[in-house]
Amino acid sequence: MNLKDKLKLFTQKKRGLLATNCYNMETLHGVLKAASDLNEPLILQLTQSSIEYMGLETAVSLCRSGLKQYGVEGWLHLDHGGSIQLIQSCLDAGFDSVMIDASELPFKENIRITSEAVKIAEHYGAHVEAELGFVAKLGQTHINKGFTQPEEAKIFTEATGIDSLAIAIGTAHGFYKEEPHLDLELLSNIAALTPATLVLHGGSGVPSRQLQAAISRGICKVNLATEIKNIFMSSLKKTLSLNEEIDLRKEFPVATEQVTSLVKEKLIAVKNQPD
């Protein structure tokens, strides 16, 4: 099943589809082991920085071979694509889905750039995600600078033809200094006006009960990145501090196992509904 149809199906069922970023072979295998053990589908996400780190062809090959190796139903997605050029390169490389992020530009300019990405993706049969509203990125203040407004979401979706829309309802990328509180009423109003699949960025650190409540009100795709990096590096640092082992093949698997445990918890959370 292609990603567009999967997201539509899961939205109808009021269950989430987890989208996890991966940064190297170890984090990739960690998330895929979790999905394989639970027999759950998964979206693998790569950012521009991860693509630059691994190389586009290498990154795509790793993800594709990993999905096959672990027997996971999954899709490859560009997360926060900042240019049409990157969108084109990823589509040429075989990505199933791309995100064009012009959310920090004026509304009309966001529509223009997003519409261009949609037209390009049509030739590949690819899924397109965009963002509307302010979801703080790493290094930016978490203070609300503009939640997504329902009427604007409707206009934006109709004008661009996007498949999925990342919305701002109270999350942020990176760590939270205190528990976030999602505006669920706003989410319901957005869901009522736009046919696009709704996406929650900044899923790291959001309690399971809030994730489940958001999914029950229209969120389908849930992004997870920061917690994966954090648990891998924290575990690795701890392990290395306890010995003088230099064989990475012995040390990395411990951190990879922690990624698997984390992602299993998240997969269960986005699948289940609140009591």
PyRosetta script that sets phi, psi and omega in degrees:
from pyrosetta import init, pose_from_sequence

init()
pose = pose_from_sequence("MNLKDKLKLFTQKKRGLLATNCYNMETLHGVLKAASDLNEPLILQLTQSSIEYMGLETAVSLCRSGLKQYGVEGWLHLDHGGSIQLIQSCLDAGFDSVMIDASELPFKENIRITSEAVKIAEHYGAHVEAELGFVAKLGQTHINKGFTQPEEAKIFTEATGIDSLAIAIGTAHGFYKEEPHLDLELLSNIAALTPATLVLHGGSGVPSRQLQAAISRGICKVNLATEIKNIFMSSLKKTLSLNEEIDLRKEFPVATEQVTSLVKEKLIAVKNQPD")
pose.set_psi(1, 135.3)
pose.set_omega(1, 178.7)
pose.set_phi(2, -74.8)
pose.set_psi(2, 167.1)
pose.set_omega(2, -173.2)
pose.set_phi(3, -65.7)
pose.set_psi(3, -38.5)
pose.set_omega(3, 179.5)
pose.set_phi(4, -56.4)
pose.set_psi(4, -48.9)
pose.set_omega(4, -177.9)
pose.set_phi(5, -67.7)
pose.set_psi(5, -37.1)
pose.set_omega(5, 179.9)
pose.set_phi(6, -63.9)
pose.set_psi(6, -44.2)
pose.set_omega(6, -179.9)
pose.set_phi(7, -65.7)
pose.set_psi(7, -39.3)
pose.set_omega(7, 177.3)
pose.set_phi(8, -62.8)
pose.set_psi(8, -43.8)
pose.set_omega(8, -179.8)
pose.set_phi(9, -62.7)
pose.set_psi(9, -46.2)
pose.set_omega(9, -178.1)
pose.set_phi(10, -68.8)
pose.set_psi(10, -34.1)
pose.set_omega(10, 176.5)
pose.set_phi(11, -62.4)
pose.set_psi(11, -42.9)
pose.set_omega(11, 178.4)
pose.set_phi(12, -62.8)
pose.set_psi(12, -36.6)
pose.set_omega(12, -179.6)
pose.set_phi(13, -81.4)
pose.set_psi(13, -5.7)
pose.set_omega(13, -176.9)
pose.set_phi(14, 56.1)
pose.set_psi(14, 52.0)
pose.set_omega(14, 173.5)
pose.set_phi(15, -136.3)
pose.set_psi(15, 155.7)
pose.set_omega(15, -174.0)
pose.set_phi(16, -94.4)
pose.set_psi(16, 160.4)
pose.set_omega(16, 173.5)
pose.set_phi(17, -122.3)
pose.set_psi(17, 116.9)
pose.set_omega(17, -175.7)
pose.set_phi(18, -77.5)
pose.set_psi(18, 135.9)
pose.set_omega(18, 176.7)
pose.set_phi(19, -120.1)
pose.set_psi(19, 114.3)
pose.set_omega(19, -174.7)
pose.set_phi(20, -112.6)
pose.set_psi(20, 134.9)
pose.set_omega(20, 173.6)
pose.set_phi(21, -78.4)
pose.set_psi(21, 149.7)
pose.set_omega(21, 175.3)
pose.set_phi(22, -132.7)
pose.set_psi(22, 150.0)
pose.set_omega(22, -168.9)
pose.set_phi(23, -125.8)
pose.set_psi(23, -17.2)
pose.set_omega(23, 178.6)
pose.set_phi(24, -164.2)
pose.set_psi(24, -175.3)
pose.set_omega(24, -178.2)
pose.set_phi(25, -64.3)
pose.set_psi(25, -36.1)
pose.set_omega(25, -175.3)
pose.set_phi(26, -67.7)
pose.set_psi(26, -46.3)
pose.set_omega(26, 178.7)
pose.set_phi(27, -68.9)
pose.set_psi(27, -34.8)
pose.set_omega(27, 176.4)
pose.set_phi(28, -60.4)
pose.set_psi(28, -50.3)
pose.set_omega(28, -179.5)
pose.set_phi(29, -65.5)
pose.set_psi(29, -31.6)
pose.set_omega(29, 178.1)
pose.set_phi(30, -62.6)
pose.set_psi(30, -46.7)
pose.set_omega(30, -178.5)
pose.set_phi(31, -72.4)
pose.set_psi(31, -35.8)
pose.set_omega(31, -179.2)
pose.set_phi(32, -69.8)
pose.set_psi(32, -34.6)
pose.set_omega(32, 176.9)
pose.set_phi(33, -62.7)
pose.set_psi(33, -40.3)
pose.set_omega(33, 179.0)
pose.set_phi(34, -63.4)
pose.set_psi(34, -47.2)
pose.set_omega(34, -179.1)
pose.set_phi(35, -64.5)
pose.set_psi(35, -38.6)
pose.set_omega(35, -179.8)
pose.set_phi(36, -66.8)
pose.set_psi(36, -45.1)
pose.set_omega(36, -178.6)
pose.set_phi(37, -62.0)
pose.set_psi(37, -35.0)
pose.set_omega(37, -177.8)
pose.set_phi(38, -96.1)
pose.set_psi(38, -2.4)
pose.set_omega(38, -178.1)
pose.set_phi(39, 54.9)
pose.set_psi(39, 48.1)
pose.set_omega(39, -179.1)
pose.set_phi(40, -116.0)
pose.set_psi(40, 145.5)
pose.set_omega(40, 175.2)
pose.set_phi(41, -73.2)
pose.set_psi(41, 162.9)
pose.set_omega(41, -174.0)
pose.set_phi(42, -155.8)
pose.set_psi(42, 141.9)
pose.set_omega(42, 171.6)
pose.set_phi(43, -100.1)
pose.set_psi(43, 126.6)
pose.set_omega(43, 176.0)
pose.set_phi(44, -95.5)
pose.set_psi(44, 126.8)
pose.set_omega(44, -176.2)
pose.set_phi(45, -114.6)
pose.set_psi(45, 141.7)
pose.set_omega(45, 175.3)
pose.set_phi(46, -128.0)
pose.set_psi(46, 133.4)
pose.set_omega(46, 173.9)
pose.set_phi(47, -94.1)
pose.set_psi(47, 171.0)
pose.set_omega(47, 177.4)
pose.set_phi(48, -59.0)
pose.set_psi(48, -40.4)
pose.set_omega(48, -178.9)
pose.set_phi(49, -66.2)
pose.set_psi(49, -36.8)
pose.set_omega(49, 177.5)
pose.set_phi(50, -69.1)
pose.set_psi(50, -38.4)
pose.set_omega(50, 177.6)
pose.set_phi(51, -64.3)
pose.set_psi(51, -41.7)
pose.set_omega(51, 178.7)
pose.set_phi(52, -67.2)
pose.set_psi(52, -34.1)
pose.set_omega(52, -179.8)
pose.set_phi(53, -69.6)
pose.set_psi(53, -47.1)
pose.set_omega(53, -175.5)
pose.set_phi(54, -91.6)
pose.set_psi(54, -25.1)
pose.set_omega(54, -171.3)
pose.set_phi(55, 94.0)
pose.set_psi(55, 136.3)
pose.set_omega(55, -173.6)
pose.set_phi(56, -59.5)
pose.set_psi(56, -51.4)
pose.set_omega(56, -177.3)
pose.set_phi(57, -64.0)
pose.set_psi(57, -41.4)
pose.set_omega(57, 179.5)
pose.set_phi(58, -63.6)
pose.set_psi(58, -44.8)
pose.set_omega(58, -178.6)
pose.set_phi(59, -61.8)
pose.set_psi(59, -45.5)
pose.set_omega(59, 180.0)
pose.set_phi(60, -64.2)
pose.set_psi(60, -43.7)
pose.set_omega(60, -179.6)
pose.set_phi(61, -62.9)
pose.set_psi(61, -40.9)
pose.set_omega(61, 178.5)
pose.set_phi(62, -61.4)
pose.set_psi(62, -46.7)
pose.set_omega(62, -178.0)
pose.set_phi(63, -65.6)
pose.set_psi(63, -45.9)
pose.set_omega(63, -179.3)
pose.set_phi(64, -64.1)
pose.set_psi(64, -45.4)
pose.set_omega(64, -179.3)
pose.set_phi(65, -68.1)
pose.set_psi(65, -33.7)
pose.set_omega(65, 178.5)
pose.set_phi(66, -65.9)
pose.set_psi(66, -43.6)
pose.set_omega(66, 177.8)
pose.set_phi(67, -59.4)
pose.set_psi(67, -41.1)
pose.set_omega(67, 179.5)
pose.set_phi(68, -68.8)
pose.set_psi(68, -44.3)
pose.set_omega(68, -178.4)
pose.set_phi(69, -60.4)
pose.set_psi(69, -42.1)
pose.set_omega(69, -176.5)
pose.set_phi(70, -92.9)
pose.set_psi(70, -2.2)
pose.set_omega(70, 177.9)
pose.set_phi(71, 63.7)
pose.set_psi(71, 39.2)
pose.set_omega(71, -177.1)
pose.set_phi(72, -103.6)
pose.set_psi(72, 134.8)
pose.set_omega(72, 171.3)
pose.set_phi(73, -75.3)
pose.set_psi(73, 115.8)
pose.set_omega(73, -175.1)
pose.set_phi(74, -154.9)
pose.set_psi(74, 170.1)
pose.set_omega(74, -176.7)
pose.set_phi(75, -138.3)
pose.set_psi(75, 152.3)
pose.set_omega(75, -179.3)
pose.set_phi(76, -104.0)
pose.set_psi(76, 126.2)
pose.set_omega(76, -172.1)
pose.set_phi(77, -129.1)
pose.set_psi(77, 136.3)
pose.set_omega(77, 171.9)
pose.set_phi(78, -84.1)
pose.set_psi(78, 121.7)
pose.set_omega(78, -178.9)
pose.set_phi(79, -98.1)
pose.set_psi(79, 128.0)
pose.set_omega(79, 177.0)
pose.set_phi(80, 55.6)
pose.set_psi(80, 51.9)
pose.set_omega(80, 174.1)
pose.set_phi(81, -66.2)
pose.set_psi(81, 125.0)
pose.set_omega(81, -174.1)
pose.set_phi(82, -98.8)
pose.set_psi(82, 1.5)
pose.set_omega(82, -178.9)
pose.set_phi(83, -153.7)
pose.set_psi(83, 155.2)
pose.set_omega(83, 176.3)
pose.set_phi(84, -64.5)
pose.set_psi(84, -34.0)
pose.set_omega(84, 179.4)
pose.set_phi(85, -61.4)
pose.set_psi(85, -43.2)
pose.set_omega(85, 178.8)
pose.set_phi(86, -67.6)
pose.set_psi(86, -39.6)
pose.set_omega(86, 175.9)
pose.set_phi(87, -56.0)
pose.set_psi(87, -48.4)
pose.set_omega(87, -178.9)
pose.set_phi(88, -62.0)
pose.set_psi(88, -44.6)
pose.set_omega(88, -178.8)
pose.set_phi(89, -61.8)
pose.set_psi(89, -42.0)
pose.set_omega(89, -178.7)
pose.set_phi(90, -69.9)
pose.set_psi(90, -38.3)
pose.set_omega(90, 177.1)
pose.set_phi(91, -65.7)
pose.set_psi(91, -40.5)
pose.set_omega(91, 177.0)
pose.set_phi(92, -62.9)
pose.set_psi(92, -31.8)
pose.set_omega(92, -178.5)
pose.set_phi(93, -81.4)
pose.set_psi(93, -6.8)
pose.set_omega(93, 174.8)
pose.set_phi(94, 103.8)
pose.set_psi(94, 17.8)
pose.set_omega(94, 176.5)
pose.set_phi(95, -64.0)
pose.set_psi(95, 143.5)
pose.set_omega(95, 177.0)
pose.set_phi(96, -81.1)
pose.set_psi(96, -23.5)
pose.set_omega(96, -171.3)
pose.set_phi(97, -153.0)
pose.set_psi(97, 147.6)
pose.set_omega(97, 178.1)
pose.set_phi(98, -137.2)
pose.set_psi(98, 147.0)
pose.set_omega(98, 173.0)
pose.set_phi(99, -112.7)
pose.set_psi(99, 124.6)
pose.set_omega(99, 171.3)
pose.set_phi(100, -100.3)
pose.set_psi(100, 121.0)
pose.set_omega(100, -176.3)
pose.set_phi(101, -112.3)
pose.set_psi(101, 97.0)
pose.set_omega(101, 175.0)
pose.set_phi(102, -115.8)
pose.set_psi(102, 29.0)
pose.set_omega(102, -171.9)
pose.set_phi(103, -67.6)
pose.set_psi(103, -21.9)
pose.set_omega(103, -179.5)
pose.set_phi(104, -88.3)
pose.set_psi(104, -2.0)
pose.set_omega(104, 176.9)
pose.set_phi(105, -90.9)
pose.set_psi(105, 164.9)
pose.set_omega(105, 176.1)
pose.set_phi(106, -56.3)
pose.set_psi(106, 153.0)
pose.set_omega(106, -174.6)
pose.set_phi(107, -50.8)
pose.set_psi(107, -49.5)
pose.set_omega(107, -178.1)
pose.set_phi(108, -65.1)
pose.set_psi(108, -35.8)
pose.set_omega(108, 179.3)
pose.set_phi(109, -71.4)
pose.set_psi(109, -36.2)
pose.set_omega(109, 174.6)
pose.set_phi(110, -60.6)
pose.set_psi(110, -43.2)
pose.set_omega(110, 177.6)
pose.set_phi(111, -61.8)
pose.set_psi(111, -44.6)
pose.set_omega(111, -176.6)
pose.set_phi(112, -62.3)
pose.set_psi(112, -50.3)
pose.set_omega(112, -176.9)
pose.set_phi(113, -67.9)
pose.set_psi(113, -41.6)
pose.set_omega(113, 179.5)
pose.set_phi(114, -63.7)
pose.set_psi(114, -40.6)
pose.set_omega(114, 178.1)
pose.set_phi(115, -61.8)
pose.set_psi(115, -37.1)
pose.set_omega(115, 178.2)
pose.set_phi(116, -64.7)
pose.set_psi(116, -41.9)
pose.set_omega(116, 178.8)
pose.set_phi(117, -64.7)
pose.set_psi(117, -39.3)
pose.set_omega(117, 179.2)
pose.set_phi(118, -62.6)
pose.set_psi(118, -42.6)
pose.set_omega(118, 180.0)
pose.set_phi(119, -63.0)
pose.set_psi(119, -40.6)
pose.set_omega(119, 179.0)
pose.set_phi(120, -65.9)
pose.set_psi(120, -44.2)
pose.set_omega(120, -176.5)
pose.set_phi(121, -66.3)
pose.set_psi(121, -26.2)
pose.set_omega(121, 179.8)
pose.set_phi(122, -58.0)
pose.set_psi(122, -35.2)
pose.set_omega(122, -178.6)
pose.set_phi(123, -69.3)
pose.set_psi(123, -17.4)
pose.set_omega(123, -178.7)
pose.set_phi(124, -106.9)
pose.set_psi(124, -5.0)
pose.set_omega(124, -175.3)
pose.set_phi(125, 66.1)
pose.set_psi(125, 28.5)
pose.set_omega(125, -174.8)
pose.set_phi(126, -92.9)
pose.set_psi(126, 154.4)
pose.set_omega(126, 177.9)
pose.set_phi(127, -82.0)
pose.set_psi(127, 142.6)
pose.set_omega(127, -178.9)
pose.set_phi(128, -126.7)
pose.set_psi(128, 131.2)
pose.set_omega(128, 176.0)
pose.set_phi(129, -116.5)
pose.set_psi(129, 145.6)
pose.set_omega(129, 174.8)
pose.set_phi(130, -137.0)
pose.set_psi(130, 175.5)
pose.set_omega(130, -178.8)
pose.set_phi(131, -130.6)
pose.set_psi(131, 140.9)
pose.set_omega(131, 178.8)
pose.set_phi(132, -136.4)
pose.set_psi(132, 127.3)
pose.set_omega(132, -175.6)
pose.set_phi(133, 104.6)
pose.set_psi(133, -178.6)
pose.set_omega(133, -175.6)
pose.set_phi(134, -110.5)
pose.set_psi(134, 110.5)
pose.set_omega(134, 171.5)
pose.set_phi(135, -111.8)
pose.set_psi(135, 107.4)
pose.set_omega(135, -173.2)
pose.set_phi(136, -54.5)
pose.set_psi(136, 132.9)
pose.set_omega(136, 175.7)
pose.set_phi(137, -92.1)
pose.set_psi(137, 172.9)
pose.set_omega(137, -179.5)
pose.set_phi(138, -57.1)
pose.set_psi(138, 130.8)
pose.set_omega(138, 179.3)
pose.set_phi(139, 92.5)
pose.set_psi(139, -12.1)
pose.set_omega(139, 178.3)
pose.set_phi(140, -97.8)
pose.set_psi(140, 152.2)
pose.set_omega(140, 177.9)
pose.set_phi(141, -64.6)
pose.set_psi(141, 146.1)
pose.set_omega(141, -180.0)
pose.set_phi(142, -83.8)
pose.set_psi(142, -3.8)
pose.set_omega(142, -179.3)
pose.set_phi(143, -62.5)
pose.set_psi(143, 136.2)
pose.set_omega(143, -178.8)
pose.set_phi(144, -59.4)
pose.set_psi(144, 119.1)
pose.set_omega(144, 175.7)
pose.set_phi(145, -109.8)
pose.set_psi(145, 4.7)
pose.set_omega(145, 179.4)
pose.set_phi(146, 152.6)
pose.set_psi(146, 91.2)
pose.set_omega(146, 174.2)
pose.set_phi(147, -68.2)
pose.set_psi(147, 154.8)
pose.set_omega(147, 177.4)
pose.set_phi(148, -65.3)
pose.set_psi(148, 131.9)
pose.set_omega(148, 179.5)
pose.set_phi(149, -99.1)
pose.set_psi(149, 135.7)
pose.set_omega(149, -174.9)
pose.set_phi(150, -53.2)
pose.set_psi(150, -47.5)
pose.set_omega(150, -177.6)
pose.set_phi(151, -64.7)
pose.set_psi(151, -39.7)
pose.set_omega(151, 177.7)
pose.set_phi(152, -66.5)
pose.set_psi(152, -36.9)
pose.set_omega(152, 177.5)
pose.set_phi(153, -61.9)
pose.set_psi(153, -41.2)
pose.set_omega(153, 178.8)
pose.set_phi(154, -64.2)
pose.set_psi(154, -48.6)
pose.set_omega(154, 179.9)
pose.set_phi(155, -61.2)
pose.set_psi(155, -44.9)
pose.set_omega(155, -177.3)
pose.set_phi(156, -63.0)
pose.set_psi(156, -45.4)
pose.set_omega(156, -179.2)
pose.set_phi(157, -63.6)
pose.set_psi(157, -45.3)
pose.set_omega(157, -179.3)
pose.set_phi(158, -67.9)
pose.set_psi(158, -36.0)
pose.set_omega(158, -177.4)
pose.set_phi(159, -74.5)
pose.set_psi(159, -30.5)
pose.set_omega(159, -174.6)
pose.set_phi(160, -99.7)
pose.set_psi(160, -31.2)
pose.set_omega(160, -176.6)
pose.set_phi(161, 79.2)
pose.set_psi(161, 21.2)
pose.set_omega(161, 179.9)
pose.set_phi(162, -65.3)
pose.set_psi(162, 160.4)
pose.set_omega(162, 177.2)
pose.set_phi(163, -92.8)
pose.set_psi(163, -38.1)
pose.set_omega(163, -177.3)
pose.set_phi(164, -132.7)
pose.set_psi(164, 149.0)
pose.set_omega(164, -179.3)
pose.set_phi(165, -130.4)
pose.set_psi(165, 119.5)
pose.set_omega(165, 173.5)
pose.set_phi(166, -81.8)
pose.set_psi(166, 126.2)
pose.set_omega(166, -174.1)
pose.set_phi(167, -117.7)
pose.set_psi(167, 155.9)
pose.set_omega(167, 178.5)
pose.set_phi(168, -101.1)
pose.set_psi(168, 109.9)
pose.set_omega(168, 179.7)
pose.set_phi(169, -133.6)
pose.set_psi(169, 15.6)
pose.set_omega(169, 176.4)
pose.set_phi(170, 129.0)
pose.set_psi(170, 2.4)
pose.set_omega(170, 177.9)
pose.set_phi(171, -98.2)
pose.set_psi(171, 170.7)
pose.set_omega(171, 177.6)
pose.set_phi(172, -151.2)
pose.set_psi(172, 154.7)
pose.set_omega(172, 175.1)
pose.set_phi(173, -77.7)
pose.set_psi(173, 142.6)
pose.set_omega(173, 179.5)
pose.set_phi(174, 96.9)
pose.set_psi(174, -161.9)
pose.set_omega(174, -177.3)
pose.set_phi(175, -86.7)
pose.set_psi(175, 151.0)
pose.set_omega(175, 176.0)
pose.set_phi(176, -101.3)
pose.set_psi(176, 139.3)
pose.set_omega(176, 175.9)
pose.set_phi(177, -77.6)
pose.set_psi(177, -25.2)
pose.set_omega(177, 174.7)
pose.set_phi(178, -146.7)
pose.set_psi(178, 165.0)
pose.set_omega(178, -176.3)
pose.set_phi(179, -58.9)
pose.set_psi(179, 128.2)
pose.set_omega(179, 178.3)
pose.set_phi(180, -71.7)
pose.set_psi(180, 155.2)
pose.set_omega(180, 177.4)
pose.set_phi(181, -126.6)
pose.set_psi(181, 110.1)
pose.set_omega(181, -176.3)
pose.set_phi(182, -77.8)
pose.set_psi(182, 141.1)
pose.set_omega(182, 177.6)
pose.set_phi(183, -84.8)
pose.set_psi(183, 89.3)
pose.set_omega(183, -174.5)
pose.set_phi(184, -71.3)
pose.set_psi(184, -31.8)
pose.set_omega(184, 177.5)
pose.set_phi(185, -66.4)
pose.set_psi(185, -41.4)
pose.set_omega(185, 176.2)
pose.set_phi(186, -61.7)
pose.set_psi(186, -42.5)
pose.set_omega(186, 177.8)
pose.set_phi(187, -57.5)
pose.set_psi(187, -46.1)
pose.set_omega(187, 179.7)
pose.set_phi(188, -60.8)
pose.set_psi(188, -39.2)
pose.set_omega(188, 179.9)
pose.set_phi(189, -68.5)
pose.set_psi(189, -37.2)
pose.set_omega(189, 176.9)
pose.set_phi(190, -66.0)
pose.set_psi(190, -45.9)
pose.set_omega(190, -178.6)
pose.set_phi(191, -60.8)
pose.set_psi(191, -31.2)
pose.set_omega(191, -178.5)
pose.set_phi(192, -72.5)
pose.set_psi(192, -21.4)
pose.set_omega(192, -173.8)
pose.set_phi(193, -108.3)
pose.set_psi(193, -15.2)
pose.set_omega(193, -177.8)
pose.set_phi(194, -123.4)
pose.set_psi(194, 137.1)
pose.set_omega(194, 178.0)
pose.set_phi(195, -83.3)
pose.set_psi(195, -6.5)
pose.set_omega(195, -178.1)
pose.set_phi(196, -68.7)
pose.set_psi(196, 148.4)
pose.set_omega(196, 171.5)
pose.set_phi(197, -63.1)
pose.set_psi(197, 135.2)
pose.set_omega(197, -178.2)
pose.set_phi(198, -97.0)
pose.set_psi(198, 137.4)
pose.set_omega(198, -172.9)
pose.set_phi(199, -120.2)
pose.set_psi(199, 137.4)
pose.set_omega(199, 176.4)
pose.set_phi(200, -109.0)
pose.set_psi(200, 108.8)
pose.set_omega(200, 172.8)
pose.set_phi(201, -86.6)
pose.set_psi(201, 161.1)
pose.set_omega(201, 179.6)
pose.set_phi(202, 73.2)
pose.set_psi(202, 36.8)
pose.set_omega(202, -177.9)
pose.set_phi(203, -71.6)
pose.set_psi(203, -19.3)
pose.set_omega(203, 179.2)
pose.set_phi(204, -63.5)
pose.set_psi(204, 128.1)
pose.set_omega(204, 176.8)
pose.set_phi(205, 87.8)
pose.set_psi(205, -5.8)
pose.set_omega(205, 177.0)
pose.set_phi(206, -82.5)
pose.set_psi(206, 123.8)
pose.set_omega(206, -178.7)
pose.set_phi(207, -57.7)
pose.set_psi(207, 148.4)
pose.set_omega(207, -177.3)
pose.set_phi(208, -56.1)
pose.set_psi(208, -38.8)
pose.set_omega(208, -177.7)
pose.set_phi(209, -63.9)
pose.set_psi(209, -33.6)
pose.set_omega(209, 178.2)
pose.set_phi(210, -75.7)
pose.set_psi(210, -37.4)
pose.set_omega(210, 175.6)
pose.set_phi(211, -60.0)
pose.set_psi(211, -45.4)
pose.set_omega(211, -178.1)
pose.set_phi(212, -66.2)
pose.set_psi(212, -38.4)
pose.set_omega(212, 178.1)
pose.set_phi(213, -65.4)
pose.set_psi(213, -38.9)
pose.set_omega(213, 179.0)
pose.set_phi(214, -66.7)
pose.set_psi(214, -39.9)
pose.set_omega(214, 179.2)
pose.set_phi(215, -65.4)
pose.set_psi(215, -38.8)
pose.set_omega(215, -179.8)
pose.set_phi(216, -66.2)
pose.set_psi(216, -19.1)
pose.set_omega(216, -178.5)
pose.set_phi(217, -105.8)
pose.set_psi(217, 5.8)
pose.set_omega(217, 172.5)
pose.set_phi(218, 134.2)
pose.set_psi(218, -17.5)
pose.set_omega(218, 176.5)
pose.set_phi(219, -68.3)
pose.set_psi(219, 140.5)
pose.set_omega(219, 175.2)
pose.set_phi(220, -122.3)
pose.set_psi(220, -58.4)
pose.set_omega(220, -178.8)
pose.set_phi(221, -83.0)
pose.set_psi(221, 126.3)
pose.set_omega(221, -179.2)
pose.set_phi(222, -120.0)
pose.set_psi(222, 120.4)
pose.set_omega(222, -177.1)
pose.set_phi(223, -89.3)
pose.set_psi(223, 140.0)
pose.set_omega(223, 177.7)
pose.set_phi(224, -136.3)
pose.set_psi(224, 119.9)
pose.set_omega(224, -178.9)
pose.set_phi(225, -138.5)
pose.set_psi(225, -62.1)
pose.set_omega(225, -172.1)
pose.set_phi(226, -55.2)
pose.set_psi(226, -43.7)
pose.set_omega(226, -178.7)
pose.set_phi(227, -63.7)
pose.set_psi(227, -31.1)
pose.set_omega(227, 178.8)
pose.set_phi(228, -67.5)
pose.set_psi(228, -48.7)
pose.set_omega(228, 177.5)
pose.set_phi(229, -60.0)
pose.set_psi(229, -44.1)
pose.set_omega(229, -174.9)
pose.set_phi(230, -65.1)
pose.set_psi(230, -47.4)
pose.set_omega(230, -176.1)
pose.set_phi(231, -69.7)
pose.set_psi(231, -33.3)
pose.set_omega(231, 178.1)
pose.set_phi(232, -66.1)
pose.set_psi(232, -51.1)
pose.set_omega(232, -176.5)
pose.set_phi(233, -69.7)
pose.set_psi(233, -38.2)
pose.set_omega(233, 179.4)
pose.set_phi(234, -63.7)
pose.set_psi(234, -43.4)
pose.set_omega(234, 178.9)
pose.set_phi(235, -65.8)
pose.set_psi(235, -42.1)
pose.set_omega(235, -179.3)
pose.set_phi(236, -64.3)
pose.set_psi(236, -44.3)
pose.set_omega(236, 178.6)
pose.set_phi(237, -60.3)
pose.set_psi(237, -42.9)
pose.set_omega(237, -179.7)
pose.set_phi(238, -63.9)
pose.set_psi(238, -45.1)
pose.set_omega(238, -179.2)
pose.set_phi(239, -63.0)
pose.set_psi(239, -44.5)
pose.set_omega(239, -178.1)
pose.set_phi(240, -67.3)
pose.set_psi(240, -28.2)
pose.set_omega(240, -179.5)
pose.set_phi(241, -73.1)
pose.set_psi(241, -14.9)
pose.set_omega(241, -175.7)
pose.set_phi(242, -95.7)
pose.set_psi(242, -8.9)
pose.set_omega(242, -179.4)
pose.set_phi(243, -154.1)
pose.set_psi(243, 179.2)
pose.set_omega(243, 179.4)
pose.set_phi(244, -113.0)
pose.set_psi(244, 22.6)
pose.set_omega(244, 179.9)
pose.set_phi(245, -60.9)
pose.set_psi(245, 135.4)
pose.set_omega(245, 178.6)
pose.set_phi(246, -112.5)
pose.set_psi(246, -1.1)
pose.set_omega(246, -178.8)
pose.set_phi(247, -86.4)
pose.set_psi(247, 103.5)
pose.set_omega(247, -177.6)
pose.set_phi(248, -62.0)
pose.set_psi(248, -23.2)
pose.set_omega(248, -179.7)
pose.set_phi(249, -70.3)
pose.set_psi(249, -17.6)
pose.set_omega(249, 176.2)
pose.set_phi(250, -95.1)
pose.set_psi(250, -30.1)
pose.set_omega(250, -174.5)
pose.set_phi(251, -89.7)
pose.set_psi(251, -39.5)
pose.set_omega(251, -177.2)
pose.set_phi(252, -62.7)
pose.set_psi(252, -38.7)
pose.set_omega(252, -178.1)
pose.set_phi(253, -57.8)
pose.set_psi(253, -29.9)
pose.set_omega(253, 178.8)
pose.set_phi(254, -63.7)
pose.set_psi(254, -43.7)
pose.set_omega(254, 178.5)
pose.set_phi(255, -68.9)
pose.set_psi(255, -36.7)
pose.set_omega(255, 178.6)
pose.set_phi(256, -62.6)
pose.set_psi(256, -39.0)
pose.set_omega(256, 178.8)
pose.set_phi(257, -62.5)
pose.set_psi(257, -34.9)
pose.set_omega(257, 178.1)
pose.set_phi(258, -67.3)
pose.set_psi(258, -36.9)
pose.set_omega(258, 175.8)
pose.set_phi(259, -62.3)
pose.set_psi(259, -43.3)
pose.set_omega(259, 179.6)
pose.set_phi(260, -60.1)
pose.set_psi(260, -44.7)
pose.set_omega(260, 179.7)
pose.set_phi(261, -62.4)
pose.set_psi(261, -43.3)
pose.set_omega(261, 178.7)
pose.set_phi(262, -61.0)
pose.set_psi(262, -49.4)
pose.set_omega(262, -175.4)
pose.set_phi(263, -67.2)
pose.set_psi(263, -32.7)
pose.set_omega(263, 175.1)
pose.set_phi(264, -59.9)
pose.set_psi(264, -44.4)
pose.set_omega(264, 178.4)
pose.set_phi(265, -59.6)
pose.set_psi(265, -42.1)
pose.set_omega(265, -178.3)
pose.set_phi(266, -70.1)
pose.set_psi(266, -39.1)
pose.set_omega(266, 178.7)
pose.set_phi(267, -62.5)
pose.set_psi(267, -40.6)
pose.set_omega(267, 177.9)
pose.set_phi(268, -66.3)
pose.set_psi(268, -40.4)
pose.set_omega(268, -177.3)
pose.set_phi(269, -64.4)
pose.set_psi(269, -42.9)
pose.set_omega(269, -176.5)
pose.set_phi(270, -77.7)
pose.set_psi(270, -15.8)
pose.set_omega(270, 179.3)
pose.set_phi(271, -85.2)
pose.set_psi(271, -38.3)
pose.set_omega(271, -173.9)
pose.set_phi(272, -87.5)
pose.set_psi(272, 152.4)
pose.set_omega(272, 177.9)
pose.set_phi(273, -99.2)
pose.set_psi(273, 152.3)
pose.set_omega(273, 179.8)
pose.set_phi(274, -65.8)
pose.set_psi(274, 153.6)
pose.set_omega(274, 179.4)
pose.set_phi(275, -70.0)
pose.dump_pdb("model.pdb")
